[in-house]
Each structure stands twice: as C-alpha cells, then as structure tokens.
Amino acid sequence: MRHASLLLLACCLSFFFSGCETPEEKPLISEDKLINVLADIHIAEAALQALRGQTKDSMSQTYYQQIYTIHGVDSVEVQETLESMREKPAEMKDLYDKVMERVEKLNARSKEPEERD
C-alpha cells in the first residue's frame, strides 16, 4: 500500500510540474517601436562607414544617443529586447525583414524630389 501511495504521489507531482510553464517574456520595447529604432540604427551605421578613428567613435555616440532620445528608449532596453528575441530566430528574421522594409521606404522617400510651396 505504501508503494502505491508513493507511486500515486510521484504521478501527481509529475503532472503538476509538467503543467507549469515559465511565462513567456514580453519584450521591453513594442515591435513597431523596435522596428523604427533598428531602422534608424541601420541608417546611422551606414553614415558612420565613411568615418574613422575618434571622429567615428564620437559621431557614433551622438547618433545612438539621438536615436534613443527620439524614440524614448535606452540602450539597455534595446539590448535586453534583442537578447530576449535571440531565442526565437524566426521572429528575429521577421523583425529584421520589417526593419529592412522600413529602411527601404525611408531611402525611397529621401530620393523623392522635395515638394515646393
């Protein structure tokens, strides 16, 4: 009888713990905001390609700080959000596809002739 009780207890505990799931972490930054932040970072990195040395470092800090200020985020939030998404490669790929789409739209818009009053 004692073995049956232990077996029953073990089964119950096994079912109990198998039903427990860790809650899925919600990204700190919404997807739409993250797309805009990453698109701006991509553009800033492209602009920095022509620079070297201390000038590049200084401008990089300036660009990144402006991006974070414009979007109301900080580097820690961006980094932690990206870290949480690294475990989901399919979602990360979808995110970067949307970032590249955003960059292409911004690039196309910048090439349009300015409207004159």
VMD Tcl script that draws the C-alpha trace (Angstrom):
set ca {
  {0.00 0.00 0.00}
  {2.84 2.34 0.85}
  {4.44 1.85 -2.58}
  {1.13 2.57 -4.27}
  {0.81 5.83 -2.32}
  {4.32 6.90 -3.26}
  {3.69 6.00 -6.89}
  {0.44 7.98 -6.88}
  {2.20 10.96 -5.25}
  {5.02 10.80 -7.82}
  {2.50 10.73 -10.67}
  {0.57 13.66 -9.26}
  {3.75 15.70 -8.80}
  {4.87 14.80 -12.30}
  {1.57 16.02 -13.78}
  {1.68 19.15 -11.63}
  {5.18 20.15 -12.71}
  {4.64 19.23 -16.35}
  {1.76 21.71 -16.43}
  {3.94 24.51 -15.14}
  {5.40 26.64 -17.85}
  {7.57 29.64 -17.45}
  {5.67 32.70 -18.62}
  {6.86 33.98 -21.95}
  {8.89 37.10 -21.55}
  {7.29 40.09 -23.16}
  {9.75 42.33 -24.98}
  {10.52 45.59 -23.23}
  {10.00 47.55 -26.45}
  {7.00 47.10 -28.73}
  {7.68 45.65 -32.16}
  {6.70 48.84 -34.01}
  {8.99 50.98 -31.88}
  {11.81 48.44 -32.15}
  {11.50 48.42 -35.94}
  {11.86 52.20 -36.03}
  {14.80 52.17 -33.60}
  {16.64 49.46 -35.53}
  {15.97 51.16 -38.86}
  {17.47 54.38 -37.50}
  {20.45 52.46 -36.11}
  {20.96 50.82 -39.51}
  {20.95 54.22 -41.21}
  {23.33 55.66 -38.61}
  {25.73 52.74 -39.10}
  {25.67 53.32 -42.86}
  {26.51 57.00 -42.29}
  {29.38 56.05 -39.99}
  {31.04 53.80 -42.58}
  {32.98 56.67 -44.14}
  {34.38 57.89 -40.81}
  {37.45 56.65 -38.94}
  {39.03 56.79 -35.51}
  {37.95 59.21 -32.85}
  {35.58 61.04 -35.20}
  {33.70 57.79 -35.85}
  {33.52 56.99 -32.13}
  {32.27 60.47 -31.26}
  {29.69 60.56 -34.03}
  {28.54 57.03 -33.18}
  {27.82 58.04 -29.59}
  {25.99 61.14 -30.78}
  {23.88 59.24 -33.33}
  {22.92 56.49 -30.90}
  {22.01 58.95 -28.14}
  {19.83 60.91 -30.57}
  {18.10 57.72 -31.70}
  {17.39 56.65 -28.12}
  {16.11 60.12 -27.23}
  {13.87 60.37 -30.30}
  {12.27 57.00 -29.60}
  {12.16 57.31 -25.80}
  {14.26 54.20 -25.11}
  {17.72 53.50 -23.77}
  {20.50 51.16 -24.81}
  {19.71 48.68 -22.03}
  {16.09 48.31 -23.15}
  {17.14 47.78 -26.76}
  {19.80 45.24 -25.80}
  {17.52 43.30 -23.45}
  {14.72 43.23 -26.02}
  {17.07 41.89 -28.68}
  {18.52 39.35 -26.24}
  {15.04 38.01 -25.47}
  {14.35 37.67 -29.20}
  {17.56 35.79 -30.00}
  {15.93 32.64 -28.67}
  {13.28 32.97 -31.40}
  {15.17 33.05 -34.73}
  {12.03 33.03 -36.88}
  {10.63 36.07 -35.08}
  {14.04 37.77 -35.27}
  {14.16 37.21 -39.04}
  {10.64 38.61 -39.44}
  {11.66 41.63 -37.36}
  {14.73 42.32 -39.49}
  {12.71 41.88 -42.69}
  {10.40 44.62 -41.39}
  {13.40 46.77 -40.43}
  {14.85 46.47 -43.94}
  {11.44 47.28 -45.43}
  {11.32 50.41 -43.27}
  {14.86 51.42 -44.30}
  {13.95 50.97 -47.98}
  {10.86 53.15 -47.56}
  {12.90 55.87 -45.86}
  {15.55 55.63 -48.57}
  {12.93 55.92 -51.34}
  {11.33 58.89 -49.59}
  {14.69 60.65 -49.32}
  {15.20 60.31 -53.07}
  {11.84 61.88 -53.94}
  {12.04 65.49 -55.11}
  {11.05 67.89 -52.36}
  {7.63 69.42 -52.71}
  {7.83 73.17 -53.25}
  {5.31 75.61 -51.83}
}
mol new
graphics top color blue
foreach p $ca { graphics top sphere $p radius 0.5 }
foreach p [lrange $ca 0 end-1] q [lrange $ca 1 end] { graphics top cylinder $p $q radius 0.2 }
display resetview
